[in-house]
Amino acid sequence: MSKSVKSLLLNFVCFAVLFLVSRYVLGQYTHLSGVWKPITAFVISTIISPQFKAIKTHEGEKIFMKWLFMKGVKEIK
C-alpha cells in the first residue's frame, strides 16, 4: 500500500471515529434535533481531527501528521 493511500485512510478513520463519538455525545447531552446533530458533529470532527499528508522527500515518501492539540508536525513511521 502506498503512503498516499495510507494517509488518506488514516484521515478517514480518524475523522469517522471522531464523528461517531461527537454525534453520540451531542445526542446524549444536548437538545439538538434533526439535521443539526450530524452537521454539528461534522464541524467538530473536521476541526478536531488530525491531518495526515504523504510528502515526497529526498529519502522517499513519508507520512506527516499535524494536529490541533500538538505543537509542530510529527513524522509517522
Jmol script that loads the backbone (N, CA, C; Angstrom):
load data "model"
ATOM      1  N   MET A   1       0.855  -1.174   0.000  1.00  0.00           N
ATOM      2  CA  MET A   1       0.000   0.000   0.000  1.00  0.00           C
ATOM      3  C   MET A   1       0.900   1.237   0.000  1.00  0.00           C
ATOM      4  N   SER A   2       0.592   2.174  -0.871  1.00  0.00           N
ATOM      5  CA  SER A   2       1.420   3.372  -0.964  1.00  0.00           C
ATOM      6  C   SER A   2       1.152   4.302   0.217  1.00  0.00           C
ATOM      7  N   LYS A   3       2.081   5.167   0.458  1.00  0.00           N
ATOM      8  CA  LYS A   3       1.972   6.092   1.591  1.00  0.00           C
ATOM      9  C   LYS A   3       0.821   7.080   1.412  1.00  0.00           C
ATOM     10  N   SER A   4       0.528   7.474   0.182  1.00  0.00           N
ATOM     11  CA  SER A   4      -0.575   8.416  -0.034  1.00  0.00           C
ATOM     12  C   SER A   4      -1.922   7.763   0.265  1.00  0.00           C
ATOM     13  N   VAL A   5      -2.076   6.491  -0.080  1.00  0.00           N
ATOM     14  CA  VAL A   5      -3.310   5.771   0.240  1.00  0.00           C
ATOM     15  C   VAL A   5      -3.421   5.576   1.752  1.00  0.00           C
ATOM     16  N   LYS A   6      -2.296   5.273   2.373  1.00  0.00           N
ATOM     17  CA  LYS A   6      -2.284   5.086   3.830  1.00  0.00           C
ATOM     18  C   LYS A   6      -2.665   6.380   4.545  1.00  0.00           C
ATOM     19  N   SER A   7      -2.161   7.505   4.078  1.00  0.00           N
ATOM     20  CA  SER A   7      -2.509   8.782   4.707  1.00  0.00           C
ATOM     21  C   SER A   7      -3.985   9.121   4.499  1.00  0.00           C
ATOM     22  N   LEU A   8      -4.526   8.795   3.339  1.00  0.00           N
ATOM     23  CA  LEU A   8      -5.947   9.011   3.078  1.00  0.00           C
ATOM     24  C   LEU A   8      -6.812   8.155   4.002  1.00  0.00           C
ATOM     25  N   LEU A   9      -6.428   6.898   4.191  1.00  0.00           N
ATOM     26  CA  LEU A   9      -7.165   6.018   5.100  1.00  0.00           C
ATOM     27  C   LEU A   9      -7.063   6.491   6.550  1.00  0.00           C
ATOM     28  N   LEU A  10      -5.900   6.963   6.950  1.00  0.00           N
ATOM     29  CA  LEU A  10      -5.739   7.489   8.311  1.00  0.00           C
ATOM     30  C   LEU A  10      -6.622   8.716   8.528  1.00  0.00           C
ATOM     31  N   ASN A  11      -6.676   9.598   7.537  1.00  0.00           N
ATOM     32  CA  ASN A  11      -7.560  10.766   7.628  1.00  0.00           C
ATOM     33  C   ASN A  11      -9.011  10.329   7.791  1.00  0.00           C
ATOM     34  N   PHE A  12      -9.446   9.370   6.981  1.00  0.00           N
ATOM     35  CA  PHE A  12     -10.829   8.916   7.033  1.00  0.00           C
ATOM     36  C   PHE A  12     -11.155   8.235   8.358  1.00  0.00           C
ATOM     37  N   VAL A  13     -10.285   7.351   8.830  1.00  0.00           N
ATOM     38  CA  VAL A  13     -10.551   6.620  10.076  1.00  0.00           C
ATOM     39  C   VAL A  13     -10.603   7.570  11.262  1.00  0.00           C
ATOM     40  N   CYS A  14      -9.670   8.499  11.346  1.00  0.00           N
ATOM     41  CA  CYS A  14      -9.678   9.462  12.459  1.00  0.00           C
ATOM     42  C   CYS A  14     -10.929  10.333  12.420  1.00  0.00           C
ATOM     43  N   PHE A  15     -11.297  10.804  11.235  1.00  0.00           N
ATOM     44  CA  PHE A  15     -12.498  11.617  11.119  1.00  0.00           C
ATOM     45  C   PHE A  15     -13.741  10.807  11.487  1.00  0.00           C
ATOM     46  N   ALA A  16     -13.824   9.569  11.004  1.00  0.00           N
ATOM     47  CA  ALA A  16     -15.008   8.741  11.262  1.00  0.00           C
ATOM     48  C   ALA A  16     -15.176   8.452  12.747  1.00  0.00           C
ATOM     49  N   VAL A  17     -14.091   8.126  13.418  1.00  0.00           N
ATOM     50  CA  VAL A  17     -14.162   7.844  14.856  1.00  0.00           C
ATOM     51  C   VAL A  17     -14.594   9.091  15.618  1.00  0.00           C
ATOM     52  N   LEU A  18     -13.986  10.221  15.315  1.00  0.00           N
ATOM     53  CA  LEU A  18     -14.362  11.459  16.000  1.00  0.00           C
ATOM     54  C   LEU A  18     -15.784  11.886  15.667  1.00  0.00           C
ATOM     55  N   PHE A  19     -16.230  11.650  14.441  1.00  0.00           N
ATOM     56  CA  PHE A  19     -17.593  11.978  14.060  1.00  0.00           C
ATOM     57  C   PHE A  19     -18.596  11.143  14.848  1.00  0.00           C
ATOM     58  N   LEU A  20     -18.359   9.844  14.937  1.00  0.00           N
ATOM     59  CA  LEU A  20     -19.284   8.976  15.668  1.00  0.00           C
ATOM     60  C   LEU A  20     -19.329   9.309  17.156  1.00  0.00           C
ATOM     61  N   VAL A  21     -18.167   9.571  17.734  1.00  0.00           N
ATOM     62  CA  VAL A  21     -18.118   9.928  19.152  1.00  0.00           C
ATOM     63  C   VAL A  21     -18.822  11.261  19.395  1.00  0.00           C
ATOM     64  N   SER A  22     -18.539  12.249  18.569  1.00  0.00           N
ATOM     65  CA  SER A  22     -19.163  13.557  18.784  1.00  0.00           C
ATOM     66  C   SER A  22     -20.667  13.515  18.514  1.00  0.00           C
ATOM     67  N   ARG A  23     -21.096  12.706  17.560  1.00  0.00           N
ATOM     68  CA  ARG A  23     -22.538  12.593  17.310  1.00  0.00           C
ATOM     69  C   ARG A  23     -23.252  11.929  18.482  1.00  0.00           C
ATOM     70  N   TYR A  24     -22.622  10.912  19.056  1.00  0.00           N
ATOM     71  CA  TYR A  24     -23.203  10.258  20.227  1.00  0.00           C
ATOM     72  C   TYR A  24     -23.279  11.222  21.409  1.00  0.00           C
ATOM     73  N   VAL A  25     -22.186  11.937  21.661  1.00  0.00           N
ATOM     74  CA  VAL A  25     -22.154  12.884  22.782  1.00  0.00           C
ATOM     75  C   VAL A  25     -23.180  13.991  22.574  1.00  0.00           C
ATOM     76  N   LEU A  26     -23.276  14.506  21.373  1.00  0.00           N
ATOM     77  CA  LEU A  26     -24.270  15.543  21.086  1.00  0.00           C
ATOM     78  C   LEU A  26     -25.692  15.020  21.267  1.00  0.00           C
ATOM     79  N   GLY A  27     -25.918  13.783  20.896  1.00  0.00           N
ATOM     80  CA  GLY A  27     -27.241  13.197  21.042  1.00  0.00           C
ATOM     81  C   GLY A  27     -27.628  12.970  22.497  1.00  0.00           C
ATOM     82  N   GLN A  28     -26.641  12.652  23.322  1.00  0.00           N
ATOM     83  CA  GLN A  28     -26.923  12.360  24.719  1.00  0.00           C
ATOM     84  C   GLN A  28     -26.991  13.606  25.595  1.00  0.00           C
ATOM     85  N   TYR A  29     -26.168  14.590  25.312  1.00  0.00           N
ATOM     86  CA  TYR A  29     -26.004  15.703  26.247  1.00  0.00           C
ATOM     87  C   TYR A  29     -26.481  17.061  25.731  1.00  0.00           C
ATOM     88  N   THR A  30     -27.057  17.114  24.548  1.00  0.00           N
ATOM     89  CA  THR A  30     -27.602  18.373  24.054  1.00  0.00           C
ATOM     90  C   THR A  30     -29.041  18.160  23.604  1.00  0.00           C
ATOM     91  N   HIS A  31     -29.717  19.224  23.336  1.00  0.00           N
ATOM     92  CA  HIS A  31     -31.095  19.154  22.876  1.00  0.00           C
ATOM     93  C   HIS A  31     -31.197  19.422  21.374  1.00  0.00           C
ATOM     94  N   LEU A  32     -30.123  19.159  20.644  1.00  0.00           N
ATOM     95  CA  LEU A  32     -30.169  19.318  19.186  1.00  0.00           C
ATOM     96  C   LEU A  32     -31.055  18.235  18.590  1.00  0.00           C
ATOM     97  N   SER A  33     -31.725  18.573  17.518  1.00  0.00           N
ATOM     98  CA  SER A  33     -32.594  17.586  16.879  1.00  0.00           C
ATOM     99  C   SER A  33     -32.482  17.699  15.371  1.00  0.00           C
ATOM    100  N   GLY A  34     -32.947  16.663  14.705  1.00  0.00           N
ATOM    101  CA  GLY A  34     -32.972  16.668  13.251  1.00  0.00           C
ATOM    102  C   GLY A  34     -31.595  16.666  12.633  1.00  0.00           C
ATOM    103  N   VAL A  35     -31.428  17.525  11.652  1.00  0.00           N
ATOM    104  CA  VAL A  35     -30.201  17.573  10.877  1.00  0.00           C
ATOM    105  C   VAL A  35     -29.064  18.285  11.627  1.00  0.00           C
ATOM    106  N   TRP A  36     -29.372  18.962  12.724  1.00  0.00           N
ATOM    107  CA  TRP A  36     -28.352  19.722  13.448  1.00  0.00           C
ATOM    108  C   TRP A  36     -27.332  18.834  14.147  1.00  0.00           C
ATOM    109  N   LYS A  37     -27.734  17.635  14.575  1.00  0.00           N
ATOM    110  CA  LYS A  37     -26.770  16.713  15.212  1.00  0.00           C
ATOM    111  C   LYS A  37     -25.638  16.337  14.257  1.00  0.00           C
ATOM    112  N   PRO A  38     -25.933  15.810  13.058  1.00  0.00           N
ATOM    113  CA  PRO A  38     -24.821  15.436  12.178  1.00  0.00           C
ATOM    114  C   PRO A  38     -24.029  16.631  11.642  1.00  0.00           C
ATOM    115  N   ILE A  39     -24.677  17.757  11.438  1.00  0.00           N
ATOM    116  CA  ILE A  39     -23.951  18.938  10.961  1.00  0.00           C
ATOM    117  C   ILE A  39     -22.965  19.424  12.022  1.00  0.00           C
ATOM    118  N   THR A  40     -23.429  19.494  13.268  1.00  0.00           N
ATOM    119  CA  THR A  40     -22.556  19.922  14.353  1.00  0.00           C
ATOM    120  C   THR A  40     -21.428  18.921  14.575  1.00  0.00           C
ATOM    121  N   ALA A  41     -21.735  17.628  14.514  1.00  0.00           N
ATOM    122  CA  ALA A  41     -20.703  16.600  14.667  1.00  0.00           C
ATOM    123  C   ALA A  41     -19.679  16.682  13.535  1.00  0.00           C
ATOM    124  N   PHE A  42     -20.145  16.995  12.316  1.00  0.00           N
ATOM    125  CA  PHE A  42     -19.232  17.145  11.184  1.00  0.00           C
ATOM    126  C   PHE A  42     -18.262  18.302  11.402  1.00  0.00           C
ATOM    127  N   VAL A  43     -18.780  19.434  11.846  1.00  0.00           N
ATOM    128  CA  VAL A  43     -17.929  20.606  12.066  1.00  0.00           C
ATOM    129  C   VAL A  43     -16.923  20.338  13.178  1.00  0.00           C
ATOM    130  N   ILE A  44     -17.383  19.751  14.271  1.00  0.00           N
ATOM    131  CA  ILE A  44     -16.486  19.436  15.384  1.00  0.00           C
ATOM    132  C   ILE A  44     -15.399  18.463  14.937  1.00  0.00           C
ATOM    133  N   SER A  45     -15.782  17.425  14.224  1.00  0.00           N
ATOM    134  CA  SER A  45     -14.813  16.419  13.774  1.00  0.00           C
ATOM    135  C   SER A  45     -13.827  16.988  12.765  1.00  0.00           C
ATOM    136  N   THR A  46     -14.280  17.880  11.914  1.00  0.00           N
ATOM    137  CA  THR A  46     -13.389  18.496  10.938  1.00  0.00           C
ATOM    138  C   THR A  46     -12.332  19.349  11.631  1.00  0.00           C
ATOM    139  N   ILE A  47     -12.726  20.061  12.665  1.00  0.00           N
ATOM    140  CA  ILE A  47     -11.787  20.926  13.378  1.00  0.00           C
ATOM    141  C   ILE A  47     -10.817  20.116  14.227  1.00  0.00           C
ATOM    142  N   ILE A  48     -11.312  19.083  14.892  1.00  0.00           N
ATOM    143  CA  ILE A  48     -10.508  18.354  15.874  1.00  0.00           C
ATOM    144  C   ILE A  48      -9.634  17.259  15.259  1.00  0.00           C
ATOM    145  N   SER A  49     -10.029  16.668  14.151  1.00  0.00           N
ATOM    146  CA  SER A  49      -9.299  15.506  13.637  1.00  0.00           C
ATOM    147  C   SER A  49      -7.910  15.889  13.117  1.00  0.00           C
ATOM    148  N   PRO A  50      -6.943  14.984  13.309  1.00  0.00           N
ATOM    149  CA  PRO A  50      -5.584  15.253  12.805  1.00  0.00           C
ATOM    150  C   PRO A  50      -5.531  15.156  11.288  1.00  0.00           C
ATOM    151  N   GLN A  51      -4.553  15.824  10.715  1.00  0.00           N
ATOM    152  CA  GLN A  51      -4.372  15.821   9.261  1.00  0.00           C
ATOM    153  C   GLN A  51      -3.109  15.031   8.929  1.00  0.00           C
ATOM    154  N   PHE A  52      -3.234  14.080   8.021  1.00  0.00           N
ATOM    155  CA  PHE A  52      -2.109  13.269   7.574  1.00  0.00           C
ATOM    156  C   PHE A  52      -1.803  13.618   6.133  1.00  0.00           C
ATOM    157  N   LYS A  53      -0.526  13.779   5.824  1.00  0.00           N
ATOM    158  CA  LYS A  53      -0.100  14.104   4.453  1.00  0.00           C
ATOM    159  C   LYS A  53       1.077  13.204   4.080  1.00  0.00           C
ATOM    160  N   ALA A  54       1.060  12.709   2.866  1.00  0.00           N
ATOM    161  CA  ALA A  54       2.181  11.955   2.315  1.00  0.00           C
ATOM    162  C   ALA A  54       3.005  12.920   1.472  1.00  0.00           C
ATOM    163  N   ILE A  55       4.258  13.086   1.858  1.00  0.00           N
ATOM    164  CA  ILE A  55       5.130  14.048   1.185  1.00  0.00           C
ATOM    165  C   ILE A  55       6.376  13.319   0.684  1.00  0.00           C
ATOM    166  N   LYS A  56       6.743  13.615  -0.552  1.00  0.00           N
ATOM    167  CA  LYS A  56       7.950  13.025  -1.118  1.00  0.00           C
ATOM    168  C   LYS A  56       9.155  13.838  -0.654  1.00  0.00           C
ATOM    169  N   THR A  57      10.119  13.165  -0.040  1.00  0.00           N
ATOM    170  CA  THR A  57      11.358  13.794   0.403  1.00  0.00           C
ATOM    171  C   THR A  57      12.521  13.155  -0.358  1.00  0.00           C
ATOM    172  N   HIS A  58      13.718  13.630  -0.080  1.00  0.00           N
ATOM    173  CA  HIS A  58      14.879  13.049  -0.739  1.00  0.00           C
ATOM    174  C   HIS A  58      15.157  11.635  -0.237  1.00  0.00           C
ATOM    175  N   GLU A  59      14.589  11.258   0.918  1.00  0.00           N
ATOM    176  CA  GLU A  59      14.750   9.900   1.458  1.00  0.00           C
ATOM    177  C   GLU A  59      13.611   8.978   1.035  1.00  0.00           C
ATOM    178  N   GLY A  60      12.650   9.487   0.303  1.00  0.00           N
ATOM    179  CA  GLY A  60      11.499   8.702  -0.110  1.00  0.00           C
ATOM    180  C   GLY A  60      10.225   9.353   0.394  1.00  0.00           C
ATOM    181  N   GLU A  61       9.112   8.670   0.211  1.00  0.00           N
ATOM    182  CA  GLU A  61       7.834   9.225   0.622  1.00  0.00           C
ATOM    183  C   GLU A  61       7.613   8.957   2.116  1.00  0.00           C
ATOM    184  N   LYS A  62       7.189   9.987   2.835  1.00  0.00           N
ATOM    185  CA  LYS A  62       6.950   9.878   4.267  1.00  0.00           C
ATOM    186  C   LYS A  62       5.585  10.460   4.603  1.00  0.00           C
ATOM    187  N   ILE A  63       5.033   9.998   5.722  1.00  0.00           N
ATOM    188  CA  ILE A  63       3.742  10.490   6.185  1.00  0.00           C
ATOM    189  C   ILE A  63       3.982  11.409   7.374  1.00  0.00           C
ATOM    190  N   PHE A  64       3.374  12.589   7.319  1.00  0.00           N
ATOM    191  CA  PHE A  64       3.466  13.559   8.400  1.00  0.00           C
ATOM    192  C   PHE A  64       2.079  13.853   8.942  1.00  0.00           C
ATOM    193  N   MET A  65       2.024  14.174  10.232  1.00  0.00           N
ATOM    194  CA  MET A  65       0.749  14.452  10.886  1.00  0.00           C
ATOM    195  C   MET A  65       0.799  15.818  11.559  1.00  0.00           C
ATOM    196  N   LYS A  66      -0.278  16.570  11.402  1.00  0.00           N
ATOM    197  CA  LYS A  66      -0.441  17.850  12.080  1.00  0.00           C
ATOM    198  C   LYS A  66      -1.768  17.782  12.819  1.00  0.00           C
ATOM    199  N   TRP A  67      -1.739  18.248  14.084  1.00  0.00           N
ATOM    200  CA  TRP A  67      -2.937  18.158  14.903  1.00  0.00           C
ATOM    201  C   TRP A  67      -3.092  19.424  15.722  1.00  0.00           C
ATOM    202  N   LEU A  68      -4.316  19.787  15.997  1.00  0.00           N
ATOM    203  CA  LEU A  68      -4.638  20.988  16.753  1.00  0.00           C
ATOM    204  C   LEU A  68      -4.035  20.948  18.152  1.00  0.00           C
ATOM    205  N   PHE A  69      -4.003  19.780  18.768  1.00  0.00           N
ATOM    206  CA  PHE A  69      -3.548  19.640  20.150  1.00  0.00           C
ATOM    207  C   PHE A  69      -2.071  19.308  20.268  1.00  0.00           C
ATOM    208  N   MET A  70      -1.339  19.353  19.168  1.00  0.00           N
ATOM    209  CA  MET A  70       0.075  19.026  19.169  1.00  0.00           C
ATOM    210  C   MET A  70       0.846  20.153  18.489  1.00  0.00           C
ATOM    211  N   LYS A  71       1.922  20.554  19.080  1.00  0.00           N
ATOM    212  CA  LYS A  71       2.719  21.630  18.505  1.00  0.00           C
ATOM    213  C   LYS A  71       3.638  21.066  17.423  1.00  0.00           C
ATOM    214  N   GLY A  72       3.633  21.681  16.281  1.00  0.00           N
ATOM    215  CA  GLY A  72       4.501  21.267  15.201  1.00  0.00           C
ATOM    216  C   GLY A  72       3.935  20.121  14.376  1.00  0.00           C
ATOM    217  N   VAL A  73       4.823  19.536  13.576  1.00  0.00           N
ATOM    218  CA  VAL A  73       4.468  18.434  12.676  1.00  0.00           C
ATOM    219  C   VAL A  73       5.247  17.208  13.114  1.00  0.00           C
ATOM    220  N   LYS A  74       4.585  16.045  13.117  1.00  0.00           N
ATOM    221  CA  LYS A  74       5.216  14.820  13.557  1.00  0.00           C
ATOM    222  C   LYS A  74       5.276  13.843  12.395  1.00  0.00           C
ATOM    223  N   GLU A  75       6.416  13.155  12.257  1.00  0.00           N
ATOM    224  CA  GLU A  75       6.564  12.135  11.220  1.00  0.00           C
ATOM    225  C   GLU A  75       5.987  10.816  11.728  1.00  0.00           C
ATOM    226  N   ILE A  76       5.183  10.174  10.897  1.00  0.00           N
ATOM    227  CA  ILE A  76       4.590   8.877  11.219  1.00  0.00           C
ATOM    228  C   ILE A  76       5.397   7.805  10.502  1.00  0.00           C
ATOM    229  N   LYS A  77       5.741   6.753  11.206  1.00  0.00           N
ATOM    230  CA  LYS A  77       6.541   5.698  10.590  1.00  0.00           C
ATOM    231  C   LYS A  77       5.687   4.640   9.970  1.00  0.00           C
TER     232      LYS A  77
END
end "model"
wireframe off; spacefill off
backbone 0.3
color backbone group
